[in-house]
Amino acid sequence: MLNTIKEIPARTYILIVTALLIIGGGFYIFSELGEEVLENEMFMIDRYAADFAESLATPGVTTFFAWITELGSVWALTLGSIIMLVVLWVFYQRKKWRIVYFVIAMGGVTLLIAGLKAAFSRDRPNIIDAYDGTGYSFPSGHSTAPIVFYGFIIYLVMRSKLNALAKWLINIFLGILILLIAFSRLPLGVHYFTDVIGGLSLGLTWLVSCIAILEITLWHTGRKAGKSKIS
């Protein structure tokens, strides 16, 4: 047991603590918002955010966010997931755990969104089918699912052999895209601000949980492989 602990590098402990803080913080934010939603509480921040978003909603801005929000739609993420599975299969044929946990991450978040929307049953501010503004409102699926999908890509890029500059450019772009997709729901008028925050916190919690377990699995598998070579 002591030998196993000594084999774990110090930075791994830092990553573990960071992951636990993110998971704990994300769960806390979501649960606090969820409790208020169940009690049908009205959030002042929703009204202020809606007024701010409405002030931005010029025809040009609305058109821009209508395009952006499509990148977080069910069809876009489904197509993207299929492409990702093909890419993962081509580049990680001998590293099946990345494929397995990507499927778990995307499949799990789909079930989470459906189940939690039904559980909270919060009505939307507006029903607009053109912007996927149908069904229940909390949490925002366009905030939850994209952070898991694009966030998993960020993780894969970080683990790749790309140079540091390429990693930073790609991941900054993806991070901004995640936030833009989430924010797009406000000027389009199909979500409350708290739906978006709830979705982001839920998605981040699920993403980090999946990645943390994946990293533990990879470490354990690599450790076993190393021992086999020695023996």
N, C-alpha and C positions, 0 to 999 in steps of 0.2 A: 504493500500500500504506500509506504513512504517513498519507495523507488519510483512508483508511478507519479506521485506528486512532484518529485524532483525533476521528472522528465518534462513537465509542463513549463514552457518558458514564461518569464515574468509578464511579457506583453499579453499573453493569453489570459492571465488573471485580470488584467486591465480591461480587455475586451469583454470578458465574462461579466465583470461589474458594470461596465457601460451598457451591455445588453440587458442586464437585469433592471437597471435604472430606466432604460427606455421602455421596456415591457411594463414595469410597474407604473411609470408615469403615464403611459398611453392608456393603460387599463383604468387608472384612476380618473383621468379626464373623461374617458368614454362613460364610465359608470356614473360619474357625477352628472353629466349631461343627460344620460339616459334616465336617471331618477327624476330629474326635473321634467323631462318630456312625458314620462308616464303620469306625472301629476298635472299635466297640461299647463305647466307654468309658461308665462310669456317672458321672453328674454328681451331686455332693452337693446342688447347688442345686435339682435336680429333686425330690429327696426332701424337702427343707425346704419347697419351694413346694407340693408335694402335701400335706404335713402341714398347712400353713397353710390351703390351699384346703379341705381336708377339715373343718377346724375351723369354717369358715364355712358349710359345706353343710347348712344347715337347710332344711326343706321350702320355706319362703318364699323364701330366697335362691336355691335351685335353680330354683324356678318363674320367678323374675325373670331369671336368667341363661339359662334355656331360651328365654324370649322374646327376650332380647337377642341370643343366638347366631343366631337365625333371620335377623336383619338382615345377617348375613354369610354366609348360606347361598347355594348356587348359584342356587336359584330366585329369591331376593330380589335378588341382584345382577344376574341376567339380566333380570328385570323392570325393575329400576332402570336398567340400561344402555339398555334400549329406550326408557324414558321420557326418559332423558337425551339420547338421539339425537334424539328428537322436539323436545325443548326447544332443543337446539343448532341444529337445522335451522330452527326458527321464529325464534330470536333471532340466529343467526350464519350466515344464508344466504350472505352475501357474505364470510364468513370461514371458509372450508371447512377450514383447517388445524386448527382446534380439534376439529372433528368427526373428521378423519382421525387425529389423534394420540390422541383418546379411544378410538377403535376399536383403534388399535395398542396402547395401554396395557392395555386390558381383554383383548384377544385374546392379547397377549403374555404377560400374567401367568397366564392360563389354561394356556397351553402350558408355561410355566415350572414352575408348581405340579405339573402332571401328570408332566412329565419328571423333575423333581428328586425327587418322591416315589418314583417307580419306581427312580431311580438309588440313593437312600439306603436304601430298603426297610426303614425302621425300624418295628418293630411298635408299636402303640398300647398305652398302659397299660390301656385297657379298650375293648372293642368294644360301642358302644351306638348302634344304628341310629337311635333316636329323636332323637339329638343330632348326626346326621351323623358319628358316630364310627365310620366304616368305612374300609377301605383303609389305606394307610401313614400314618405319623405326622409325618415330618419333610420339609419344613417345614409348619407349620400353615396350611392354606388359608384358614381363618377369620381368620388374622392377616395373611396376604399380600394376598389379594384386596381386603378392605375398605379397607386403607390406600391402595391404588391408586384404588379407586372413589370413596370419600369424600374422599380427598386431592386428586383431580382436581377435585372440586366445590369444595373449599377454594381451590384455585388460581383457578378461574373466578370465585368470589366476590371474591377479592382483585383480580382484573382488571376486575371489574364497576364500575358507576357508583353502587353503593349507598353510603350515607354510612358514615363510619368506625365508628360505634356498631353499625350493623346488621352490618357485616363482622365485627367482633369477636365479637358474640353468636353469629352463625351458625357461624363457624369454631371458636370455643371449644366449642360444642355438638358439632360434627362431630369435633373432636379427641378429646373425651371419649368419644364414641360408638365411635370406632376402638379406643381402649384397652379399653373395656368389652367389646366383641365379642371382642377378643383374649384378655382375662383370663377371659372366660366359659368358655373351654375347660378351665380348671383345676378350678373347683368342679364342673363337669359330669363331670370325670374322663376326658376323651377325648384329652387331650394332655399332654405334658411341658412344663415351663416353657421348656426350651431349644427346643422346637418353636415356641413362641410368639415367643420372642426371634428365632429364626432367620427366622420368617415376617415379623415386623415389619421386620427389617433388610433382607431381600430385597425386600419390597414397597416400602419407602422408597427403596431404591437404584433400583429400576425406575421408580418414580413420578418421582423427581427427574431421572433420565436422560431420560425422555419429555418432561417439561416443559422441561428445558434445551434439548433439540433443537427443541421447538416454539417456544420463545422465539427461538432463533437463526433459525429458518425465518421467523417473523413479522417479525423485524428485517430480514432479508435481503429479504423480499418488500416490506416497507414502503419500504426504501431504494431498491429498483428502481422502485417506483411513484412515489416522489418525484422520481427522476431523469427518469422519463418525462414528468412534468408540466412539469419545467423545460425539457426539450428540446422 
